[in-house]
């Protein structure tokens, strides 16, 4: 389930399928529970194959496998359900594919993420396990953290703090349903942490800071797909330059670039009462455009972000032919920053767009501009 919608779609499909399947059974299961596409139910042993065949006959592309409980135990989601003295008790279940790997303590992650890893495991042990299993599971978790480079003192301190948190927060009437707002910034070791006091002192929007990790394996592992010719790219911000002067036009499209360029050329070749700015420049000055050398300035799937990127590049142009209303919705903050960068780059050609953090008070501005850093390369 790689898509964010996959669990939602799976749940909708399963709701329809289970109603139909249960309706075909000669009896209602003694116990039935489903989470997305995982089902646990209690039925007579002689009906197991019959029920499996019913579920697998509903759709050719939806086939189920079955696991039968043995010795009074069965695993479901993150738990092992055990029948003991006519009661059900639970143990923490780790799948056979569990590798014991968490991100290493010495990796470039903020300390809050590393605490979060420990918190997550401790929460599962405390909430899912029967007290008779908690000790052994906690020992196993500590050994796993040690194998991932976590210091023993850090492990013990974090576990104790989490246990105290659960003890002191027994009141379930909390405001957990209130949505939280987050403001994300790239994580830079020993720098991002210093922004927290500054941000908290001016937190007008009541948002919490969340860190993003810019260096991930995904950025370094080369994909096996052949690189597309640039005119076949989608969701792009592009620039068309004039062959006969310094004029240029910046636009954006969610379709393939070649489709948008074809529309530009078609608009020039037909007579129109309201020609585009590209057509107007071509007809007014009898200039040609470099259709074979169109530059892709940015690739951004998000429409709102792509619009901001387009407006920034329009403002960056020296001899742009875009209409002024193309950038009306660009915040003044971006406009002022762009003008500052263009001025400094004109006066000082060797001006670095990424000065040391000490260049500005508290190092605030370099953090702010990292989001649009690629626009000024």
Secondary structure, DSSP 8 states (H G I E B T S, - for coil): --STTHHHHHHHHHHHHHHHHHHHSSS--SEEEEETTEEEEE--GGGHHHHHHHHHTSBTTB-------BTTEEEETTEEEEEETTEEEEEE---TT-------TTSS--HHHHHHHHHHHHHHHHHHS-HHHHHHHHHHHHHHHHHTT--HHHHHHHHHHHHHHHHH-------TTS---EEEEE--TTTHHHHHHHHHHT-SS--EEEEE-S--HHHHS--SS----GGG--SEEEEEEBSSSS-EEEEEESS-HHHHHHHHHHHHHS--TT--HHHHHHHHH---B-GGG-EEEEE-SSHHHHHHHHHHHHHH-SSB-S-GGGGTTS-HHHHHHHHHHHHHHHH-TT--SS--GGGSGGGHHHHHHGGGGGGG-
